[in-house]
Amino acid sequence: MGSTFDISRRALLTGVAASAAAICLEKSAFADCGAQDPWADQLVADLTAMADHLSRTLKLWQVPALIVRPESFGHTANSPDLATVPIQRAIEACAAAGGGTVQLSQGDYVSGTLDLRSGVMLEIAERCRLIASTNLDDYPLRIAKRPTVQDSNMGMNQSLIFAEGCRNIGICGKGQIFGRGTPDNFPGSETIGQTPGRPFVIRIIDCSRVVVRDIHLKDSPCWMQNYLNCEDLLIDGVEINNQANFNNDGLDIDSCRRVIVRNTTIISEDDTLCFKGAGQRPMEQVLVENCHFYSSCNAIKFGTDTQGDFRNILVRNVELGGLSPEMLTKNNAKTPRKADGGVSWETVDGATCERILVQKVHVVRAESPLFLRLGNRGRVRPDQAKPPAGILRRVIFEDITGENNGVRGSFFIGNEGKPIEDILLRNINITMSPVTNAVIDESVIPENPDAMYPDPHMFDKIVPTPGVMPAYGLWTRHVHNLVLDHVHFQTDSSESRPAVKAGADTIGLCQRN
């Protein structure tokens, strides 16, 4: 018979023993928990209203009727020769005429770096492809005018499509952008630092009214997309498969405001949808809905660069987690791997993360379905002083289901003296894989506030049983005001660990209706 844990409007209180039996004490042992804190109901209402407003107002900008084709500037259809110059000339002519569409409609176009201009929509028509050159010399450096932590840490200066300081730009079409990013074409090691010699496919900086829709993106040499300090960003109906190399993120959105990611499927070797703060400006008003995200790392994530704040973010109606055997296409991968994390909200470089709602999400094939981490790494630009630890608070997980997940379990870890605050889990039903004879003493898990790369796997090599945490459902440390409302964790066979373990400095707060 499997192990189960079910808690209905009960909180984890200071001093309550952290065993499954203790959690299941009579209700009289707990504070009387009526409705969750008033902030939670108000937050759900506010973010629902925000999503409605974004959906009404964040639309495709009016693209002028002009259509310009590279064939008018010397390109021969399906030529193996580089089409960079004819395509760029078409972009410049389109922008000079007041904007319109640059259309790739005659088969395959092989290209190096293309610079988008204001007012230009780049369309790759159905059954056509924009194919990345495999010659690194075709990707001249594009050094950002405004320095960010990503520049100093990662050296991201090459891409197939680049834009900076533009307004009204976009990429669309039923065709494909093919990065040809295999290690044979773009060799390099997996890294948490710089990725020399491996361009991105799309990099958009300091732009407004950006639309990417109905396009297929495949096999970048590195990250597939990076949008940094953009406003009014709409990603809609995009299909992404990025597994050909290392550091193959699917979609990285950094320090942007007014964002919708909708109707999008991403399969990636690295983080699938990753929000970052390396631009050191706020990430605000974000709606993610009706998507599928599958990763060998984190399916959806804040971090690890978290120098700018994150607030007012709603994720809803999403399936996310690890890759199934049918999804696996990476050349050197032999077997499927569960996602490291399903939803991973991290702040470790001084950012405030608050007012976050994850609603109606199904988590599959994740070692840690839910992960919260408040650390104190403090990575900034070389000329900046290390900031104090940030803030992680007012996060809701609501109507979350899960199956075929791993053994590690979810865990929320704050910083000693700087806890995570105001967390609500409501209507949770997640199935995990069991482990027998692997009860973990949480005292062996270090605080490690300044870990160089804080992710759900950060303690895997430290605990006595690799990849196993003190609870199979949820373990907490340095968390204040944690409410569990109709939360159900289960395994399909016997499990030696408790379902929920309230670790050091975990304080629950409940309020009546």
C-alpha positions as CSV (number, residue, x, y, z in Angstrom):
1,M,0.0,0.0,0.0
2,G,1.3,3.5,-0.9
3,S,2.1,6.3,1.5
4,T,-0.2,9.3,1.7
5,F,-0.4,12.6,3.4
6,D,-3.5,14.8,3.5
7,I,-3.8,18.1,5.4
8,S,-6.9,20.2,5.3
9,R,-6.5,23.8,6.5
10,R,-3.7,22.9,8.9
11,A,-0.4,24.8,9.2
12,L,3.1,23.7,10.2
13,L,3.6,25.2,13.6
14,T,6.8,26.0,15.5
15,G,7.6,23.1,17.8
16,V,5.5,20.5,16.1
17,A,7.5,17.3,15.5
18,A,8.4,16.7,11.9
19,S,7.3,13.1,11.5
20,A,4.3,11.9,9.5
21,A,2.6,10.8,12.7
22,A,3.0,14.3,14.3
23,I,1.6,16.0,11.2
24,C,-1.5,13.8,11.6
25,L,-2.3,14.8,15.2
26,E,-5.8,15.6,16.1
27,K,-6.9,19.0,14.8
28,S,-7.0,20.3,18.4
29,A,-3.2,20.3,18.3
30,F,-3.2,23.0,15.6
31,A,-4.3,26.6,15.4
32,D,-7.8,26.9,14.1
33,C,-7.3,27.6,10.4
34,G,-10.2,29.3,8.7
35,A,-9.7,31.1,5.5
36,Q,-6.1,31.8,4.4
37,D,-4.6,35.2,5.0
38,P,-6.5,38.0,3.4
39,W,-3.5,38.9,1.3
40,A,-4.0,35.6,-0.6
41,D,-7.6,36.2,-1.8
42,Q,-6.6,39.7,-2.8
43,L,-3.6,38.6,-4.6
44,V,-5.6,36.0,-6.7
45,A,-8.1,38.8,-7.6
46,D,-5.4,41.3,-8.4
47,L,-3.4,38.9,-10.7
48,T,-6.6,37.7,-12.4
49,A,-7.5,41.3,-13.2
50,M,-3.9,41.9,-14.4
51,A,-4.2,38.9,-16.7
52,D,-7.5,40.2,-18.1
53,H,-6.0,43.6,-18.7
54,L,-2.9,42.2,-20.4
55,S,-5.0,40.0,-22.7
56,R,-7.1,43.0,-23.8
57,T,-4.3,45.4,-24.4
58,L,-1.1,43.4,-25.3
59,K,-1.7,42.6,-29.0
60,L,0.2,42.5,-32.3
61,W,1.1,46.0,-33.3
62,Q,-0.3,47.1,-36.6
63,V,2.1,45.9,-39.3
64,P,2.1,48.1,-42.4
65,A,1.0,46.4,-45.6
66,L,4.4,46.6,-47.3
67,I,6.1,43.2,-48.1
68,V,9.8,43.1,-49.0
69,R,11.7,40.0,-50.1
70,P,15.4,39.2,-50.2
71,E,15.0,38.1,-53.8
72,S,14.7,41.8,-54.7
73,F,18.2,42.3,-53.4
74,G,20.1,39.6,-55.2
75,H,19.1,36.4,-53.4
76,T,18.5,33.3,-55.5
77,A,15.8,31.0,-54.2
78,N,17.2,27.9,-52.3
79,S,20.8,29.0,-53.0
80,P,23.4,27.4,-50.7
81,D,25.2,30.8,-50.6
82,L,24.8,33.1,-47.6
83,A,21.6,35.1,-47.7
84,T,22.7,37.5,-44.9
85,V,23.3,40.5,-47.1
86,P,20.1,40.3,-49.2
87,I,18.0,39.7,-46.1
88,Q,19.6,42.6,-44.2
89,R,19.2,44.9,-47.2
90,A,15.5,43.9,-47.3
91,I,15.2,44.7,-43.6
92,E,16.9,48.2,-44.1
93,A,14.7,49.0,-47.1
94,C,11.5,47.9,-45.2
95,A,12.4,50.1,-42.2
96,A,13.3,53.1,-44.4
97,A,9.9,52.8,-46.1
98,G,8.1,53.1,-42.8
99,G,7.9,49.4,-41.9
100,G,6.2,46.3,-43.0
101,T,7.1,42.6,-43.5
102,V,10.4,41.1,-44.7
103,Q,9.2,37.7,-46.0
104,L,11.3,34.6,-46.5
105,S,9.1,32.6,-48.8
106,Q,11.3,30.7,-51.3
107,G,12.6,27.7,-49.4
108,D,15.8,27.7,-47.4
109,Y,17.9,30.8,-46.5
110,V,21.3,30.3,-44.9
111,S,22.4,33.4,-42.9
112,G,24.6,34.8,-40.3
113,T,23.7,37.7,-37.9
114,L,20.6,39.7,-38.9
115,D,19.8,43.1,-37.2
116,L,16.1,43.8,-36.9
117,R,14.9,47.4,-37.2
118,S,11.9,49.3,-35.8
119,G,8.7,48.6,-37.7
120,V,9.9,45.4,-39.3
121,M,8.2,42.0,-39.0
122,L,10.5,39.1,-40.1
123,E,8.3,36.3,-41.6
124,I,9.5,32.8,-42.3
125,A,6.7,31.4,-44.5
126,E,5.3,27.9,-44.2
127,R,7.6,25.2,-45.6
128,C,10.5,27.7,-45.5
129,R,13.5,27.9,-43.2
130,L,16.0,30.5,-41.9
131,I,19.1,28.3,-41.4
132,A,22.0,29.4,-39.2
133,S,25.4,29.5,-40.8
134,T,27.9,27.1,-39.2
135,N,30.8,29.5,-39.7
136,L,31.4,31.5,-36.5
137,D,32.9,34.4,-38.6
138,D,29.3,35.1,-39.8
139,Y,28.3,36.2,-36.3
140,P,30.0,39.5,-35.7
141,L,30.0,40.7,-32.1
142,R,27.0,42.7,-30.9
143,I,28.1,44.4,-27.6
144,A,25.2,45.7,-25.7
145,K,25.2,49.5,-25.1
146,R,24.0,49.0,-21.6
147,P,26.1,46.7,-19.4
148,T,24.4,43.9,-17.5
149,V,25.4,41.0,-15.3
150,Q,24.8,38.6,-18.2
151,D,27.5,40.4,-20.2
152,S,30.0,40.2,-17.5
153,N,29.1,36.6,-16.5
154,M,28.2,35.0,-19.8
155,G,29.7,37.0,-22.5
156,M,26.6,36.7,-24.7
157,N,27.6,38.7,-27.8
158,Q,26.7,36.6,-30.8
159,S,23.3,35.7,-32.2
160,L,21.5,34.9,-35.4
161,I,18.8,37.5,-34.9
162,F,19.6,40.7,-32.9
163,A,17.8,43.9,-32.0
164,E,18.6,46.7,-29.6
165,G,16.6,49.8,-28.9
166,C,13.9,49.1,-31.4
167,R,10.1,49.6,-31.3
168,N,7.5,47.5,-33.1
169,I,9.5,44.4,-34.2
170,G,8.6,40.8,-34.6
171,I,9.2,37.3,-35.9
172,C,6.4,35.2,-37.3
173,G,5.4,32.6,-39.9
174,K,4.6,29.0,-40.1
175,G,8.2,28.1,-41.1
176,Q,11.2,27.2,-39.1
177,I,14.4,28.9,-37.7
178,F,17.0,26.2,-37.6
179,G,20.1,26.9,-35.5
180,R,22.1,23.8,-36.5
181,G,23.6,24.0,-33.0
182,T,25.1,20.5,-32.6
183,P,28.5,20.1,-31.0
184,D,30.0,19.2,-34.3
185,N,29.1,22.7,-35.6
186,F,29.4,24.6,-32.4
187,P,31.6,22.8,-29.9
188,G,31.8,23.8,-26.2
189,S,31.4,22.5,-22.7
190,E,28.4,22.8,-20.4
191,T,29.0,25.8,-18.2
192,I,27.5,28.2,-15.7
193,G,29.7,30.9,-17.0
194,Q,30.6,32.1,-20.5
195,T,29.7,30.2,-23.6
196,P,32.3,31.2,-26.2
197,G,31.7,30.2,-29.8
198,R,28.0,29.3,-29.3
199,P,25.7,32.0,-30.5
200,F,22.0,32.4,-29.4
201,V,19.4,32.2,-32.1
202,I,17.4,35.3,-30.9
203,R,18.6,38.2,-28.7
204,I,16.4,41.3,-28.2
205,I,17.6,44.1,-25.9
206,D,15.9,47.3,-24.7
207,C,13.1,47.0,-27.2
208,S,9.3,47.7,-26.9
209,R,6.3,46.1,-28.6
210,V,8.0,42.8,-29.5
211,V,5.9,40.0,-31.0
212,V,7.1,36.4,-31.7
213,R,4.3,34.1,-32.9
214,D,3.5,31.0,-34.9
215,I,7.1,30.1,-35.5
216,H,9.1,26.9,-35.1
217,L,12.5,27.2,-33.4
218,K,15.0,24.3,-33.5
219,D,18.5,23.5,-32.2
220,S,20.3,26.6,-31.1
221,P,24.0,26.4,-30.3
222,C,23.2,27.8,-26.9
223,W,20.1,29.6,-25.5
224,M,17.4,29.8,-28.1
225,Q,16.0,33.2,-27.1
226,N,16.9,36.1,-24.8
227,Y,14.7,39.1,-24.2
228,L,16.3,41.7,-21.9
229,N,14.7,44.9,-20.6
230,C,11.8,44.7,-23.1
231,E,8.3,46.1,-22.7
232,D,5.1,44.8,-24.2
233,L,6.5,41.4,-25.1
234,L,4.1,38.8,-26.7
235,I,5.2,35.2,-27.3
236,D,2.2,33.3,-28.8
237,G,1.9,30.0,-30.6
238,V,5.6,29.2,-30.7
239,E,7.0,25.6,-30.9
240,I,10.6,25.2,-29.6
241,N,12.8,22.1,-29.6
242,N,16.3,22.9,-28.2
243,Q,18.2,19.7,-27.3
244,A,21.2,19.6,-29.7
245,N,23.9,21.1,-27.4
246,F,24.6,22.2,-23.8
247,N,23.1,25.3,-22.2
248,N,20.1,24.8,-24.5
249,D,17.5,27.0,-22.7
250,G,14.2,27.4,-24.5
251,L,13.1,30.9,-23.5
252,D,14.9,33.4,-21.3
253,I,13.1,36.6,-20.3
254,D,15.2,39.1,-18.3
255,S,14.0,42.3,-16.6
256,C,11.0,42.7,-18.9
257,R,7.6,44.3,-18.2
258,R,4.2,43.6,-19.6
259,V,4.7,40.1,-20.9
260,I,2.5,37.3,-22.2
261,V,3.7,33.8,-23.0
262,R,0.8,31.8,-24.4
263,N,0.0,28.7,-26.4
264,T,3.6,27.7,-26.6
265,T,5.4,24.4,-26.3
266,I,9.0,24.1,-25.4
267,I,11.2,21.0,-25.1
268,S,14.7,21.8,-24.0
269,E,17.9,20.3,-22.7
270,D,18.4,23.1,-20.1
271,D,15.9,25.5,-18.5
272,T,12.7,25.7,-20.5
273,L,11.1,29.1,-19.5
274,C,13.6,31.0,-17.4
275,F,12.9,34.5,-15.9
276,K,16.1,36.4,-15.0
277,G,17.0,39.7,-13.4
278,A,20.5,40.3,-14.8
279,G,19.3,43.5,-16.4
280,Q,18.8,44.8,-12.9
281,R,15.4,46.2,-13.7
282,P,12.0,44.9,-12.5
283,M,10.2,42.0,-14.0
284,E,6.5,42.9,-13.7
285,Q,3.1,42.1,-15.1
286,V,3.7,38.7,-16.6
287,L,1.1,36.2,-17.8
288,V,2.0,32.6,-18.8
289,E,-0.9,30.5,-19.9
290,N,-2.0,27.5,-21.9
291,C,1.6,26.2,-22.4
292,H,3.6,23.0,-22.3
293,F,7.2,23.1,-20.9
294,Y,9.5,20.0,-20.7
295,S,13.1,20.2,-19.6
296,S,16.0,18.1,-18.4
297,C,16.7,20.9,-16.0
298,N,14.0,23.3,-14.7
299,A,10.7,23.6,-16.5
300,I,10.0,27.1,-15.3
301,K,12.3,29.2,-13.1
302,F,13.4,32.5,-11.6
303,G,17.2,32.6,-11.7
304,T,19.8,31.9,-11.2
305,D,20.6,35.5,-12.0
306,T,18.2,37.4,-9.7
307,Q,19.5,41.0,-9.4
308,G,16.3,42.7,-10.5
309,D,13.0,42.3,-8.7
310,F,10.1,40.0,-9.8
311,R,6.5,40.8,-9.0
312,N,2.9,40.4,-10.2
313,I,3.4,37.1,-12.2
314,L,0.7,34.6,-13.0
315,V,1.3,31.1,-14.4
316,R,-1.9,29.2,-15.2
317,N,-3.2,26.2,-17.3
318,V,0.3,24.8,-17.9
319,E,1.7,21.3,-18.0
320,L,5.4,21.1,-17.2
321,G,8.2,18.8,-16.1
322,G,10.7,16.4,-17.6
323,L,11.1,14.8,-21.1
324,S,9.3,11.7,-22.0
325,P,11.2,9.1,-24.2
326,E,9.2,10.3,-27.2
327,M,10.5,13.9,-26.7
328,L,14.2,13.0,-26.4
329,T,16.2,13.9,-29.5
330,K,19.5,15.0,-28.1
331,N,22.2,13.0,-29.9
332,N,24.2,11.9,-26.9
333,A,21.3,11.2,-24.5
334,K,20.5,7.5,-24.1
335,T,17.6,7.6,-21.6
336,P,15.0,10.1,-20.5
337,R,15.9,12.3,-17.5
338,K,13.4,13.8,-15.1
339,A,13.4,17.6,-14.7
340,D,15.6,18.8,-11.9
341,G,12.7,21.1,-10.9
342,G,9.1,21.7,-12.0
343,V,8.5,25.2,-10.7
344,S,11.7,26.7,-9.3
345,W,11.4,30.2,-7.8
346,E,14.8,31.4,-6.6
347,T,16.2,34.7,-5.5
348,V,19.9,34.6,-4.5
349,D,21.3,38.0,-5.8
350,G,19.4,40.5,-3.8
351,A,16.1,40.6,-5.7
352,T,12.6,40.9,-4.1
353,C,10.3,38.2,-5.5
354,E,6.7,38.7,-4.5
355,R,3.1,38.4,-5.6
356,I,3.4,35.2,-7.6
357,L,0.5,32.9,-8.4
358,V,0.9,29.4,-10.0
359,Q,-2.5,28.1,-10.8
360,K,-3.9,25.0,-12.5
361,V,-0.5,23.4,-13.3
362,H,0.2,19.7,-13.9
363,V,3.7,18.6,-13.0
364,V,5.1,15.4,-14.6
365,R,8.5,13.7,-14.4
366,A,10.1,16.2,-12.0
367,E,12.5,15.3,-9.2
368,S,11.3,18.4,-7.2
369,P,7.9,19.5,-8.4
370,L,8.0,22.8,-6.3
371,F,11.2,24.6,-5.2
372,L,11.6,27.9,-3.3
373,R,15.1,29.2,-2.5
374,L,16.1,32.5,-0.8
375,G,19.9,32.6,-0.8
376,N,22.7,35.1,-0.5
377,R,25.1,34.6,-3.4
378,G,25.0,38.3,-4.4
379,R,26.4,38.0,-7.9
380,V,26.5,41.5,-9.6
381,R,28.7,43.3,-12.1
382,P,32.4,43.4,-11.2
383,D,32.2,47.2,-10.3
384,Q,29.3,46.7,-7.9
385,A,29.2,45.8,-4.2
386,K,27.5,42.6,-3.1
387,P,23.9,43.3,-2.2
388,P,22.2,42.0,1.0
389,A,19.9,38.9,0.7
390,G,16.7,39.6,-1.1
391,I,13.1,38.9,-0.2
392,L,10.8,35.9,-1.2
393,R,7.2,36.3,-0.1
394,R,3.6,36.1,-1.0
395,V,3.7,33.1,-3.3
396,I,0.6,30.9,-4.0
397,F,0.5,27.4,-5.5
398,E,-3.1,26.6,-6.3
399,D,-4.8,23.6,-8.0
400,I,-1.5,21.8,-8.6
401,T,-1.5,18.1,-9.7
402,G,1.4,15.8,-10.5
403,E,2.4,12.3,-11.4
404,N,5.4,10.2,-12.3
405,N,7.7,12.5,-10.3
406,G,11.0,11.6,-8.7
407,V,12.2,10.8,-5.2
408,R,13.7,14.1,-4.1
409,G,10.5,15.9,-3.1
410,S,9.7,19.6,-3.0
411,F,11.5,21.9,-0.6
412,F,11.4,25.5,0.5
413,I,14.6,26.9,2.0
414,G,15.1,30.5,3.2
415,N,18.1,32.2,4.6
416,E,19.1,32.1,8.2
417,G,17.8,35.4,9.6
418,K,15.9,36.1,6.3
419,P,13.1,33.6,6.0
420,I,10.7,33.0,3.1
421,E,7.4,34.5,4.1
422,D,3.7,34.1,3.4
423,I,3.4,31.0,1.3
424,L,0.1,29.3,0.5
425,L,-0.4,25.8,-1.0
426,R,-4.1,25.2,-1.8
427,N,-5.6,22.1,-3.5
428,I,-2.4,20.2,-4.2
429,N,-2.4,16.6,-5.3
430,I,1.1,15.3,-6.3
431,T,2.4,11.8,-6.6
432,M,6.0,11.1,-6.0
433,S,8.3,8.0,-6.3
434,P,9.1,6.2,-3.0
435,V,12.4,5.5,-1.3
436,T,12.7,2.9,1.4
437,N,15.3,3.0,4.2
438,A,16.4,6.5,3.4
439,V,15.3,8.7,6.4
440,I,17.4,11.8,6.1
441,D,18.5,13.8,9.2
442,E,18.1,17.4,8.1
443,S,21.1,18.5,10.2
444,V,23.4,17.0,7.5
445,I,22.1,19.6,5.0
446,P,24.2,22.8,5.3
447,E,22.7,26.3,5.1
448,N,25.0,27.1,2.1
449,P,23.5,30.5,1.5
450,D,26.1,31.6,-1.0
451,A,26.0,28.5,-3.2
452,M,27.4,29.4,-6.7
453,Y,24.6,27.7,-8.5
454,P,21.4,27.3,-6.4
455,D,19.0,24.8,-8.0
456,P,17.0,21.9,-6.7
457,H,20.0,19.5,-7.2
458,M,22.2,21.7,-5.0
459,F,22.3,19.2,-2.1
460,D,22.2,16.0,-4.0
461,K,25.8,15.1,-3.4
462,I,25.7,16.1,0.3
463,V,22.9,14.0,1.7
464,P,23.7,10.4,2.6
465,T,21.3,9.0,-0.1
466,P,22.0,11.1,-3.3
467,G,19.0,13.0,-4.6
468,V,16.8,12.3,-1.6
469,M,15.6,15.1,0.8
470,P,14.1,14.7,4.3
471,A,10.5,14.5,3.1
472,Y,9.0,12.9,0.0
473,G,6.3,15.6,-0.3
474,L,7.6,18.9,1.2
475,W,10.5,19.9,3.5
476,T,10.9,23.4,4.8
477,R,13.6,25.5,6.5
478,H,13.4,29.2,7.4
479,V,9.8,29.6,6.2
480,H,7.4,31.9,8.1
481,N,3.6,31.9,7.5
482,L,3.2,28.7,5.6
483,V,-0.4,27.5,5.1
484,L,-1.3,24.1,3.6
485,D,-4.9,24.0,2.5
486,H,-6.1,20.6,1.1
487,V,-2.7,19.4,0.3
488,H,-2.2,15.8,-0.7
489,F,1.2,14.0,-1.3
490,Q,1.3,10.3,-2.1
491,T,3.5,7.5,-3.3
492,D,2.5,4.3,-5.0
493,S,4.3,2.1,-2.5
494,S,5.9,2.2,0.9
495,E,8.0,5.2,1.8
496,S,10.3,5.5,4.8
497,R,10.3,9.3,4.9
498,P,7.5,11.6,6.2
499,A,5.4,13.3,3.6
500,V,5.9,16.7,5.1
501,K,8.8,17.8,7.4
502,A,8.8,21.2,9.0
503,G,12.4,22.0,9.5
504,A,14.3,24.7,11.5
505,D,12.6,28.1,11.9
506,T,9.4,27.1,10.1
507,I,6.5,29.0,11.6
508,G,2.9,28.5,10.4
509,L,0.2,31.2,10.6
510,C,-3.5,30.6,10.0
511,Q,-6.5,32.9,10.2
512,R,-10.2,32.4,10.3
513,N,-12.7,33.5,7.7
